Amino acid sequence: MDAEFLPNNSHLDSAKDFSRRDPHLRRMAENTYIFHSPIIQELPIDIPGIYNLGGGRQIGKTTLLKQWMQRLLDAKVPPEAIIFLSCELIVDEQSLHRIVSSHLSDMPNSGMRYLILDEITYVSNWDKAIKYLADTGLFDNVVVVISGSDLVMMQEARMRFPGRRGKADKVDFHYYPLSFRQFLQLKGILEEDASNLDIQLLYREFDQYLIHGGFLTAINEYAATNRISKGTLATYSDWIRGDVIKHNKKEHYLREVLTAIIKHYSSQISWRNLVSALSIDHVQTAIDYIELLESIDTVFVQAALIEDKLVAAPKKQRKFMFCDPFIFHAAYSWLRPTADPFNDSIMPMVNDTSHCAKFVEAIVATHFRRHYPTYYIKADSKVDVAYIKDDKFWPVEVKWTKQIRPESLKQILKYKNGEIWAKPQHEGNVQGLPIIPLPLALLMLD
């Protein structure tokens, strides 16, 4: 094995010491909270094929893959049948083909083999090498797992590898930041049955989720220090900038686009109005930047719903939000740097009624989009979320205020299947529509 790949393959020297010697698993073990994603159990062991693991930066995809390697070793897979290659060290498709071919030739000829290609989108024209390797039979009896932070990778794989993905029911895996339910399970607060959960405790934990979101680094740092450091925020914002620059985009345009998203956060606005105060000359340029931010799981664009067709309304305004509250805080701290962003910006915004309501609405929308096509309704007035399930839409209104006024519910009350997710800690109803404590409703969604 080439020397640069050895640090991620310490299992070849000693399988029993893998969790202690591997850099990612060793750092994971130092944390207060250790997360085991369900994806670890879902990734196949005995069905060859090409599998995708997509997700944003800094959410733990590499650590997840190392945990999966540990699962393989625990299942008595021979260490020499597992190889982990970091594609940050591979330049182009020819290098990828040569390196993969060489390592496959060194693996056992019999039995299932496991090839992990981490962050494959660093390799230019990576798909050509993967397709060629599959077509020439080198992936026969190989479970190939490719990961990337650009979700376009998953779409390209669907189009370019037809018939080569394998026979498993699921071949694409999207790794999100921890949902609110997963966060509670991580802390040991929530078991499968949430019926006996202390509602006040639930709300206190939700207040914390507004601060660190579902990012494990931030969750563990907050658990240890009761704050989020400037360095942790910068780590994520640096990744955003790096990915955008890697796609030949300009940093000052990125700054303007992120500023516009924050200014109009979770509000209805047209593309043209979003960029009207920017130096960007063409609306399409702004669209290109936001589509890139969507592809790296940073931004979610929520379109309005055409109710009778269950599709997005192309001419109506959109709502722009980040995929996790931690991403908001990281972007804001880059745009408006201070010596102490936790006390200067994060806590003041979380404690501000107006800002907090926008965070909460974005959390609800982005939780839904993990499971369903998710829109909002714009008619006589608006409904915050409309998700598609069983060939119909289900409207949800978010009210993060102590008092719910019926006049603010005009639109949601038109739908018999609507729900109101609200700040009060008790259930109720308005004209037959249920009012559900919002953190509790998030648990039921997940």
Kinemage of the C-alpha trace (Angstrom):
@kinemage 1
@onewidth
@group {chain A} dominant
@subgroup {mainchain}
@vectorlist {calphas} color= white
{ca met a 1} P 0.000 0.000 0.000
{ca asp a 2} L 1.201 3.508 -0.822
{ca ala a 3} L 2.502 5.220 2.310
{ca glu a 4} L 0.048 8.146 2.131
{ca phe a 5} L -2.914 5.772 2.555
{ca leu a 6} L -1.503 3.852 5.531
{ca pro a 7} L -2.845 6.112 8.352
{ca asn a 8} L -6.434 5.292 7.370
{ca asn a 9} L -5.765 1.556 7.074
{ca ser a 10} L -4.214 0.656 10.416
{ca his a 11} L -6.512 -2.383 10.536
{ca leu a 12} L -4.091 -4.074 8.126
{ca asp a 13} L -1.473 -4.080 10.873
{ca ser a 14} L -3.786 -4.972 13.741
{ca ala a 15} L -7.543 -5.404 13.416
{ca lys a 16} L -8.036 -5.550 17.176
{ca asp a 17} L -6.275 -2.184 17.621
{ca phe a 18} L -8.096 -0.429 14.779
{ca ser a 19} L -10.418 1.663 16.957
{ca arg a 20} L -7.482 2.779 19.094
{ca arg a 21} L -5.049 3.557 16.255
{ca asp a 22} L -7.336 5.032 13.629
{ca pro a 23} L -7.187 8.875 13.780
{ca his a 24} L -10.934 9.409 13.319
{ca leu a 25} L -12.075 6.727 15.752
{ca arg a 26} L -9.490 7.845 18.292
{ca arg a 27} L -10.750 11.445 18.186
{ca met a 28} L -14.352 10.225 18.327
{ca ala a 29} L -13.618 8.273 21.522
{ca glu a 30} L -12.461 11.477 23.243
{ca asn a 31} L -15.895 13.098 22.873
{ca thr a 32} L -18.576 13.257 25.531
{ca tyr a 33} L -21.196 11.967 23.100
{ca ile a 34} L -20.564 9.346 20.411
{ca phe a 35} L -23.119 8.953 17.646
{ca his a 36} L -23.793 5.750 15.738
{ca ser a 37} L -25.833 6.571 12.647
{ca pro a 38} L -28.426 4.034 11.454
{ca ile a 39} L -26.599 4.165 8.126
{ca ile a 40} L -23.841 2.040 9.672
{ca gln a 41} L -26.287 -0.862 9.859
{ca glu a 42} L -27.880 -0.084 6.496
{ca leu a 43} L -24.686 -0.160 4.438
{ca pro a 44} L -24.477 -3.615 2.861
{ca ile a 45} L -22.103 -6.372 3.835
{ca asp a 46} L -22.998 -9.139 1.404
{ca ile a 47} L -24.390 -7.441 -1.742
{ca pro a 48} L -21.778 -6.149 -4.212
{ca gly a 49} L -22.450 -2.829 -5.908
{ca ile a 50} L -21.655 0.874 -5.966
{ca tyr a 51} L -23.128 2.769 -3.021
{ca asn a 52} L -23.199 6.519 -2.375
{ca leu a 53} L -22.864 8.341 0.931
{ca gly a 54} L -23.602 12.041 0.509
{ca gly a 55} L -23.804 14.861 3.013
{ca gly a 56} L -22.419 18.247 3.964
{ca arg a 57} L -19.013 19.092 5.317
{ca gln a 58} L -17.989 18.451 8.904
{ca ile a 59} L -20.969 16.258 9.814
{ca gly a 60} L -18.928 13.081 10.310
{ca lys a 61} L -19.117 11.102 7.052
{ca thr a 62} L -15.530 9.887 7.332
{ca thr a 63} L -16.009 8.827 10.944
{ca leu a 64} L -19.186 6.987 9.939
{ca leu a 65} L -17.236 5.056 7.305
{ca lys a 66} L -14.592 4.158 9.876
{ca gln a 67} L -17.341 2.920 12.200
{ca trp a 68} L -18.652 0.811 9.331
{ca met a 69} L -15.149 -0.625 8.859
{ca gln a 70} L -15.165 -1.552 12.543
{ca arg a 71} L -18.520 -3.259 12.014
{ca leu a 72} L -17.005 -5.294 9.162
{ca leu a 73} L -14.060 -6.307 11.329
{ca asp a 74} L -16.404 -7.268 14.170
{ca ala a 75} L -18.287 -9.439 11.639
{ca lys a 76} L -15.001 -11.312 11.013
{ca val a 77} L -14.351 -9.832 7.570
{ca pro a 78} L -10.634 -10.388 6.883
{ca pro a 79} L -8.754 -7.083 7.365
{ca glu a 80} L -6.996 -7.471 4.016
{ca ala a 81} L -10.440 -7.487 2.310
{ca ile a 82} L -11.064 -3.857 3.396
{ca ile a 83} L -9.373 -0.789 1.931
{ca phe a 84} L -10.018 2.899 2.714
{ca leu a 85} L -8.729 5.464 0.207
{ca ser a 86} L -8.920 9.206 0.861
{ca cys a 87} L -9.520 10.800 -2.517
{ca glu a 88} L -8.183 14.156 -1.363
{ca leu a 89} L -4.809 12.634 -2.300
{ca ile a 90} L -5.853 11.557 -5.831
{ca val a 91} L -5.688 14.026 -8.718
{ca asp a 92} L -7.609 12.650 -11.689
{ca glu a 93} L -9.444 9.648 -13.140
{ca gln a 94} L -6.253 8.007 -14.439
{ca ser a 95} L -4.642 8.145 -10.999
{ca leu a 96} L -7.859 6.872 -9.442
{ca his a 97} L -7.998 3.934 -11.872
{ca arg a 98} L -4.373 3.037 -11.281
{ca ile a 99} L -4.568 3.241 -7.483
{ca val a 100} L -7.841 1.332 -7.182
{ca ser a 101} L -6.726 -1.379 -9.632
{ca ser a 102} L -3.475 -1.827 -7.755
{ca his a 103} L -5.141 -2.162 -4.369
{ca leu a 104} L -7.838 -4.515 -5.636
{ca ser a 105} L -5.150 -6.778 -7.072
{ca asp a 106} L -3.558 -7.020 -3.623
{ca met a 107} L -6.831 -8.035 -1.960
{ca pro a 108} L -8.037 -11.643 -1.597
{ca asn a 109} L -9.375 -13.232 -4.785
{ca ser a 110} L -12.177 -15.082 -2.991
{ca gly a 111} L -14.974 -13.734 -0.839
{ca met a 112} L -16.473 -10.256 -0.691
{ca arg a 113} L -14.137 -7.268 -0.809
{ca tyr a 114} L -14.789 -3.745 0.490
{ca leu a 115} L -13.501 -0.559 -1.118
{ca ile a 116} L -14.166 2.838 0.457
{ca leu a 117} L -13.462 5.960 -1.612
{ca asp a 118} L -13.855 8.951 0.696
{ca glu a 119} L -14.591 12.444 -0.712
{ca ile a 120} L -14.423 11.216 -4.285
{ca thr a 121} L -15.450 14.568 -5.751
{ca tyr a 122} L -11.901 15.810 -5.174
{ca val a 123} L -10.945 13.651 -8.183
{ca ser a 124} L -11.577 15.267 -11.553
{ca asn a 125} L -13.700 13.063 -13.845
{ca trp a 126} L -13.975 10.481 -11.078
{ca asp a 127} L -17.090 8.967 -12.635
{ca lys a 128} L -15.188 7.894 -15.765
{ca ala a 129} L -12.794 5.791 -13.696
{ca ile a 130} L -15.608 4.237 -11.637
{ca lys a 131} L -17.613 3.370 -14.743
{ca tyr a 132} L -14.581 1.832 -16.453
{ca leu a 133} L -13.654 -0.214 -13.378
{ca ala a 134} L -17.235 -1.508 -13.160
{ca asp a 135} L -17.446 -2.291 -16.877
{ca thr a 136} L -14.180 -4.250 -16.859
{ca gly a 137} L -15.385 -6.485 -14.016
{ca leu a 138} L -12.958 -5.262 -11.361
{ca phe a 139} L -15.880 -4.475 -9.058
{ca asp a 140} L -17.300 -7.994 -9.219
{ca asn a 141} L -17.721 -9.216 -5.631
{ca val a 142} L -16.789 -5.753 -4.330
{ca val a 143} L -18.870 -3.487 -2.118
{ca val a 144} L -17.786 -0.028 -3.280
{ca val a 145} L -18.798 2.883 -1.056
{ca ile a 146} L -18.094 6.355 -2.413
{ca ser a 147} L -18.651 9.454 -0.319
{ca gly a 148} L -18.799 13.112 -1.224
{ca ser a 149} L -19.915 16.470 0.100
{ca asp a 150} L -21.351 17.498 -3.257
{ca leu a 151} L -24.826 15.956 -3.496
{ca val a 152} L -24.718 16.290 -7.287
{ca met a 153} L -22.431 13.260 -7.035
{ca met a 154} L -25.409 11.129 -6.079
{ca gln a 155} L -27.489 12.391 -8.994
{ca glu a 156} L -24.642 11.759 -11.429
{ca ala a 157} L -24.189 8.216 -10.153
{ca arg a 158} L -27.849 7.456 -10.788
{ca met a 159} L -27.550 8.666 -14.375
{ca arg a 160} L -24.109 7.326 -15.272
{ca phe a 161} L -24.038 3.927 -13.589
{ca pro a 162} L -27.330 2.319 -14.621
{ca gly a 163} L -27.223 -1.420 -14.064
{ca arg a 164} L -23.947 -1.166 -12.157
{ca arg a 165} L -25.179 -0.094 -8.744
{ca gly a 166} L -25.990 -3.563 -7.398
{ca lys a 167} L -29.159 -5.368 -6.354
{ca ala a 168} L -29.638 -3.873 -2.898
{ca asp a 169} L -32.937 -2.104 -2.234
{ca lys a 170} L -31.108 1.054 -1.173
{ca val a 171} L -27.925 2.311 -2.823
{ca asp a 172} L -27.956 6.049 -1.971
{ca phe a 173} L -27.494 7.285 1.589
{ca his a 174} L -27.881 10.929 2.634
{ca tyr a 175} L -26.161 11.755 5.902
{ca tyr a 176} L -27.739 14.798 7.531
{ca pro a 177} L -26.737 16.626 10.700
{ca leu a 178} L -28.433 15.063 13.717
{ca ser a 179} L -32.155 15.667 13.885
{ca phe a 180} L -33.627 16.899 17.155
{ca arg a 181} L -34.738 13.350 17.980
{ca gln a 182} L -31.271 11.957 17.266
{ca phe a 183} L -29.755 14.659 19.462
{ca leu a 184} L -31.960 13.597 22.385
{ca gln a 185} L -31.107 9.949 21.792
{ca leu a 186} L -27.414 10.871 21.686
{ca lys a 187} L -27.695 12.379 25.162
{ca gly a 188} L -29.635 9.385 26.487
{ca ile a 189} L -32.702 11.540 27.145
{ca leu a 190} L -35.014 9.815 24.704
{ca glu a 191} L -35.718 6.143 24.338
{ca glu a 192} L -38.082 4.720 21.723
{ca asp a 193} L -41.115 5.704 23.799
{ca ala a 194} L -41.379 9.474 24.258
{ca ser a 195} L -44.675 9.393 26.169
{ca asn a 196} L -43.024 9.834 29.577
{ca leu a 197} L -40.649 12.606 28.523
{ca asp a 198} L -40.536 15.684 30.774
{ca ile a 199} L -41.964 18.460 28.572
{ca gln a 200} L -39.937 21.193 30.301
{ca leu a 201} L -36.752 19.191 29.786
{ca leu a 202} L -37.720 18.781 26.137
{ca tyr a 203} L -37.976 22.549 25.699
{ca arg a 204} L -34.642 23.154 27.467
{ca glu a 205} L -32.934 20.715 25.127
{ca phe a 206} L -34.580 22.374 22.131
{ca asp a 207} L -33.141 25.698 23.291
{ca gln a 208} L -29.709 24.063 23.128
{ca tyr a 209} L -30.437 22.636 19.679
{ca leu a 210} L -31.008 26.204 18.465
{ca ile a 211} L -27.402 26.911 19.435
{ca his a 212} L -25.445 23.936 18.099
{ca gly a 213} L -27.896 22.257 15.737
{ca gly a 214} L -27.044 18.737 14.682
{ca phe a 215} L -23.283 19.098 14.243
{ca leu a 216} L -21.453 16.682 16.529
{ca thr a 217} L -18.390 18.880 16.954
{ca ala a 218} L -20.528 21.762 18.185
{ca ile a 219} L -22.701 19.469 20.339
{ca asn a 220} L -19.678 18.016 22.099
{ca glu a 221} L -17.974 21.374 22.502
{ca tyr a 222} L -21.106 22.879 24.047
{ca ala a 223} L -21.397 19.888 26.396
{ca ala a 224} L -17.815 20.394 27.544
{ca thr a 225} L -17.600 24.199 27.702
{ca asn a 226} L -21.178 25.527 27.588
{ca arg a 227} L -20.298 27.607 24.527
{ca ile a 228} L -19.316 27.357 20.856
{ca ser a 229} L -15.826 28.623 20.099
{ca lys a 230} L -14.791 30.981 17.344
{ca gly a 231} L -12.528 28.260 15.963
{ca thr a 232} L -15.333 25.706 15.639
{ca leu a 233} L -17.483 28.214 13.755
{ca ala a 234} L -14.544 29.153 11.511
{ca thr a 235} L -13.839 25.522 10.668
{ca tyr a 236} L -17.220 25.185 9.016
{ca ser a 237} L -17.284 28.591 7.309
{ca asp a 238} L -13.810 27.884 5.913
{ca trp a 239} L -15.125 24.674 4.352
{ca ile a 240} L -17.978 26.570 2.697
{ca arg a 241} L -15.578 29.108 1.234
{ca gly a 242} L -13.169 26.398 0.138
{ca asp a 243} L -15.850 24.404 -1.654
{ca val a 244} L -17.196 27.482 -3.411
{ca ile a 245} L -13.739 28.573 -4.560
{ca lys a 246} L -13.028 25.008 -5.720
{ca his a 247} L -15.978 25.412 -8.095
{ca asn a 248} L -14.360 28.547 -9.573
{ca lys a 249} L -16.696 30.919 -7.782
{ca lys a 250} L -15.729 34.251 -6.203
{ca glu a 251} L -15.544 34.705 -2.463
{ca his a 252} L -16.919 38.262 -2.486
{ca tyr a 253} L -20.024 37.086 -4.381
{ca leu a 254} L -20.440 34.280 -1.846
{ca arg a 255} L -20.287 36.855 0.935
{ca glu a 256} L -23.002 38.909 -0.727
{ca val a 257} L -25.255 35.914 -1.356
{ca leu a 258} L -24.966 34.679 2.242
{ca thr a 259} L -25.641 38.196 3.507
{ca ala a 260} L -28.804 38.354 1.396
{ca ile a 261} L -29.993 34.959 2.690
{ca ile a 262} L -29.525 36.072 6.294
{ca lys a 263} L -31.214 39.432 5.659
{ca his a 264} L -34.295 37.725 4.209
{ca tyr a 265} L -34.047 34.578 6.326
{ca ser a 266} L -37.052 32.269 5.964
{ca ser a 267} L -39.044 35.089 4.347
{ca gln a 268} L -40.779 35.040 0.978
{ca ile a 269} L -38.765 36.812 -1.690
{ca ser a 270} L -38.190 36.588 -5.430
{ca trp a 271} L -34.830 35.833 -6.968
{ca arg a 272} L -34.708 39.338 -8.426
{ca asn a 273} L -35.437 41.047 -5.130
{ca leu a 274} L -32.957 38.805 -3.327
{ca val a 275} L -30.105 40.140 -5.460
{ca ser a 276} L -31.381 43.677 -6.023
{ca ala a 277} L -29.013 45.173 -3.445
{ca leu a 278} L -26.009 43.089 -4.539
{ca ser a 279} L -23.211 43.866 -6.969
{ca ile a 280} L -24.112 40.723 -8.931
{ca asp a 281} L -25.311 41.853 -12.368
{ca his a 282} L -27.407 38.870 -13.363
{ca val a 283} L -30.024 36.941 -11.415
{ca gln a 284} L -28.731 33.693 -12.925
{ca thr a 285} L -25.360 34.285 -11.279
{ca ala a 286} L -27.004 34.396 -7.859
{ca ile a 287} L -29.035 31.303 -8.726
{ca asp a 288} L -25.810 29.484 -9.640
{ca tyr a 289} L -24.266 30.333 -6.258
{ca ile a 290} L -27.320 29.237 -4.309
{ca glu a 291} L -27.648 26.025 -6.313
{ca leu a 292} L -24.018 25.294 -5.436
{ca leu a 293} L -24.763 25.937 -1.747
{ca glu a 294} L -27.727 23.576 -2.053
{ca ser a 295} L -25.520 20.892 -3.608
{ca ile a 296} L -23.110 20.981 -0.651
{ca asp a 297} L -26.017 20.707 1.827
{ca thr a 298} L -25.629 24.217 3.172
{ca val a 299} L -28.785 25.965 1.947
{ca phe a 300} L -32.392 24.833 1.495
{ca val a 301} L -34.608 26.745 -0.936
{ca gln a 302} L -38.291 26.258 -0.129
{ca ala a 303} L -40.606 26.847 -3.077
{ca ala a 304} L -44.316 27.609 -2.968
{ca leu a 305} L -46.697 24.743 -3.737
{ca ile a 306} L -49.143 24.449 -6.611
{ca glu a 307} L -51.800 22.711 -4.552
{ca asp a 308} L -53.683 20.880 -7.297
{ca lys a 309} L -50.495 19.642 -9.011
{ca leu a 310} L -48.313 18.981 -5.934
{ca val a 311} L -45.284 20.631 -7.553
{ca ala a 312} L -43.312 23.825 -7.034
{ca ala a 313} L -44.776 27.091 -8.310
{ca pro a 314} L -42.017 28.412 -10.589
{ca lys a 315} L -43.180 32.035 -10.633
{ca lys a 316} L -43.880 32.481 -6.933
{ca gln a 317} L -41.443 33.726 -4.341
{ca arg a 318} L -39.162 31.378 -2.461
{ca lys a 319} L -37.864 31.118 1.063
{ca phe a 320} L -34.143 30.746 1.721
{ca met a 321} L -32.687 29.141 4.827
{ca phe a 322} L -29.691 27.156 6.026
{ca cys a 323} L -29.977 23.408 6.514
{ca asp a 324} L -29.088 23.587 10.212
{ca pro a 325} L -28.946 26.359 12.842
{ca phe a 326} L -25.221 25.779 13.332
{ca ile a 327} L -24.627 26.641 9.668
{ca phe a 328} L -26.445 29.952 10.226
{ca his a 329} L -24.207 30.757 13.194
{ca ala a 330} L -21.045 29.789 11.297
{ca ala a 331} L -21.974 31.885 8.251
{ca tyr a 332} L -22.991 34.857 10.393
{ca ser a 333} L -19.750 34.744 12.386
{ca trp a 334} L -17.757 34.846 9.139
{ca leu a 335} L -19.763 37.717 7.697
{ca arg a 336} L -19.744 39.733 10.935
{ca pro a 337} L -16.660 38.648 12.874
{ca thr a 338} L -16.273 39.480 16.564
{ca ala a 339} L -13.855 38.381 19.250
{ca asp a 340} L -16.599 36.383 20.976
{ca pro a 341} L -19.284 35.301 18.472
{ca phe a 342} L -21.037 33.080 21.020
{ca asn a 343} L -21.900 35.960 23.339
{ca asp a 344} L -21.931 38.700 20.722
{ca ser a 345} L -24.197 37.090 18.122
{ca ile a 346} L -25.354 33.506 18.807
{ca met a 347} L -26.950 34.005 22.213
{ca pro a 348} L -28.465 37.442 21.468
{ca met a 349} L -30.170 36.057 18.345
{ca val a 350} L -31.357 32.851 20.027
{ca asn a 351} L -32.815 34.949 22.841
{ca asp a 352} L -34.447 37.438 20.475
{ca thr a 353} L -38.083 36.566 19.774
{ca ser a 354} L -38.026 37.559 16.113
{ca his a 355} L -34.731 35.857 15.232
{ca cys a 356} L -35.600 32.729 17.194
{ca ala a 357} L -38.933 32.331 15.410
{ca lys a 358} L -37.106 32.298 12.067
{ca phe a 359} L -34.643 29.686 13.317
{ca val a 360} L -37.500 27.494 14.511
{ca glu a 361} L -39.404 27.757 11.230
{ca ala a 362} L -36.251 26.781 9.323
{ca ile a 363} L -35.659 23.802 11.638
{ca val a 364} L -39.171 22.515 10.991
{ca ala a 365} L -38.899 22.955 7.207
{ca thr a 366} L -35.474 21.299 6.977
{ca his a 367} L -36.560 18.410 9.198
{ca phe a 368} L -39.478 17.740 6.887
{ca arg a 369} L -37.327 17.909 3.767
{ca arg a 370} L -35.289 14.953 5.061
{ca his a 371} L -38.356 12.765 4.553
{ca tyr a 372} L -40.719 14.398 2.066
{ca pro a 373} L -40.892 16.925 -0.777
{ca thr a 374} L -41.398 20.118 1.211
{ca tyr a 375} L -42.932 23.448 0.175
{ca tyr a 376} L -44.854 26.347 1.670
{ca ile a 377} L -48.312 27.634 0.728
{ca lys a 378} L -48.849 31.138 -0.604
{ca ala a 379} L -52.522 32.005 -1.092
{ca asp a 380} L -54.600 34.649 0.709
{ca ser a 381} L -51.968 34.284 3.395
{ca lys a 382} L -49.212 31.716 3.904
{ca val a 383} L -48.688 28.351 5.565
{ca asp a 384} L -45.121 27.660 6.666
{ca val a 385} L -44.782 24.036 5.511
{ca ala a 386} L -46.687 21.800 3.116
{ca tyr a 387} L -45.181 18.346 2.689
{ca ile a 388} L -46.216 15.703 0.180
{ca lys a 389} L -47.210 12.267 1.458
{ca asp a 390} L -49.542 9.623 -0.003
{ca asp a 391} L -50.235 11.783 -3.074
{ca lys a 392} L -51.590 14.708 -1.085
{ca phe a 393} L -50.193 17.684 0.762
{ca trp a 394} L -50.237 18.117 4.529
{ca pro a 395} L -50.011 21.713 5.814
{ca val a 396} L -48.209 22.718 9.020
{ca glu a 397} L -48.207 26.185 10.551
{ca val a 398} L -45.335 27.122 12.895
{ca lys a 399} L -46.094 29.532 15.731
{ca trp a 400} L -43.189 30.271 18.060
{ca thr a 401} L -45.081 32.784 20.204
{ca lys a 402} L -46.658 32.475 23.636
{ca gln a 403} L -50.105 33.447 22.369
{ca ile a 404} L -51.718 32.088 19.212
{ca arg a 405} L -54.110 34.524 17.594
{ca pro a 406} L -56.830 33.031 15.370
{ca glu a 407} L -56.472 35.880 12.841
{ca ser a 408} L -52.912 34.694 12.121
{ca leu a 409} L -54.246 31.237 11.202
{ca lys a 410} L -56.558 32.222 8.342
{ca gln a 411} L -54.920 30.015 5.739
{ca ile a 412} L -54.141 26.899 7.789
{ca leu a 413} L -57.743 26.812 9.053
{ca lys a 414} L -58.904 26.202 5.485
{ca tyr a 415} L -57.365 22.709 5.548
{ca lys a 416} L -58.968 19.916 7.539
{ca asn a 417} L -55.693 17.971 7.671
{ca gly a 418} L -53.635 20.905 8.958
{ca glu a 419} L -51.585 21.038 12.154
{ca ile a 420} L -50.272 23.921 14.238
{ca trp a 421} L -46.838 23.394 15.776
{ca ala a 422} L -46.501 25.899 18.563
{ca lys a 423} L -44.422 27.215 21.462
{ca pro a 424} L -46.925 26.588 24.308
{ca gln a 425} L -46.062 23.464 26.276
{ca his a 426} L -49.557 21.983 26.180
{ca glu a 427} L -51.703 20.516 23.443
{ca gly a 428} L -54.920 22.137 22.279
{ca asn a 429} L -56.912 22.939 19.176
{ca val a 430} L -58.277 25.836 17.154
{ca gln a 431} L -61.487 25.206 15.238
{ca gly a 432} L -60.741 21.500 15.174
{ca leu a 433} L -57.091 21.745 14.144
{ca pro a 434} L -54.614 20.303 16.669
{ca ile a 435} L -52.052 22.501 18.379
{ca ile a 436} L -48.965 20.422 19.193
{ca pro a 437} L -45.950 21.510 21.282
{ca leu a 438} L -43.353 22.040 18.578
{ca pro a 439} L -40.401 20.079 20.014
{ca leu a 440} L -42.723 17.141 20.642
{ca ala a 441} L -44.025 17.342 17.069
{ca leu a 442} L -40.439 17.175 15.781
{ca leu a 443} L -39.955 13.912 17.659
{ca met a 444} L -43.063 12.431 16.096
{ca leu a 445} L -41.941 13.522 12.616
{ca asp a 446} L -38.621 11.764 12.961
